[in-house]
């Protein structure tokens, strides 16, 4: 709702807000004095923002609204500055700890894509993500810090762009468990002077190609990202590109969930099914049971996968295109490979499946798929 207030009341309100702004500015330390910078320094800015939001609902004149928008915009900028200073202070005093968690990497990237979708659309940019096939499906690291690093690098690329492409690529180095991520853009690029100083605290870029425009940044984003990367066991650097544009590359230490201790000693499984709902169920169940597994969408694909890789167990649907379950089992049993145990699953009675009594299989799972039943069957095959 809204209600009318007098001009004098609005003026008093604005004076109160200006006092809060002054208090917040005064609370900022010297650029080189971060130790002991308390979280409470953010409180005045929060008060400014809250009061400004409240002011918006008081029936302001057009001029007053304009003043209020300026106050709110600058308050948000100041809040970002304080956040950056606090983050930098904590990293420099080594009071930041890692909080590792398990997450699906593709979902993590999808979330980033959603966060930036509106920004890139407004600036007519193309933001693309590439994940190499060797990147583990599930990784363990500090997800929040990894997100902060990537958001900062992507945001920097978007800020200085008027058009073009921002490309984020991910590869995994299995030999040392390093996830390598690059953020490359087709913007104006960095001068030699900029490249020397970009990781210096409070250094801000000036775009000489666009009338000396200074980027809206406090100059701590890159050094914070660099410190976070180092905390996560990696390195961040800038790679010079031949054309206009920049490329930042960093690595972080991660755990490939499939090769962690939790998976040690457990059977490797190949799931063979063409039904997407069944596959989704298997993925969730096997992931929760901490099994290492792969997917084949039909019998022919399963045979080709088994030529290249050994599995302990094959979970086989009986009704599939190209090759049905019985035909696939016959083909597998003829292969010169380390023979896997084969568990069939179907909604039919076993004696209703043509030819099943002619092939060797090691277990049966009845549809609809039940997590407890799957766990019981797989545990019996582990023994």
Secondary structure as UniProt FT lines:
FT   HELIX           7..27
FT   TURN            31..32
FT   TURN            35..36
FT   HELIX           39..42
FT   HELIX           43..56
FT   HELIX           62..92
FT   TURN            93..94
FT   STRAND          101..104
FT   HELIX           105..122
FT   TURN            123..124
FT   STRAND          125..131
FT   TURN            133..134
FT   STRAND          138..141
FT   HELIX           143..159
FT   STRAND          164..173
FT   TURN            174..177
FT   STRAND          178..185
FT   HELIX           192..197
FT   TURN            198..199
FT   TURN            201..202
FT   STRAND          206..207
FT   HELIX           208..210
FT   TURN            211..212
FT   STRAND          213..214
FT   HELIX           221..231
FT   TURN            232..233
FT   STRAND          236..239
FT   STRAND          247..253
FT   STRAND          255..256
FT   HELIX           257..259
FT   HELIX           261..263
FT   TURN            264..265
FT   STRAND          268..272
FT   HELIX           276..288
FT   TURN            289..290
FT   STRAND          292..296
FT   HELIX           299..308
FT   STRAND          313..317
FT   HELIX           325..333
FT   STRAND          341..346
FT   HELIX           350..352
FT   TURN            354..355
FT   HELIX           356..358
FT   STRAND          363..366
FT   HELIX           371..382
//
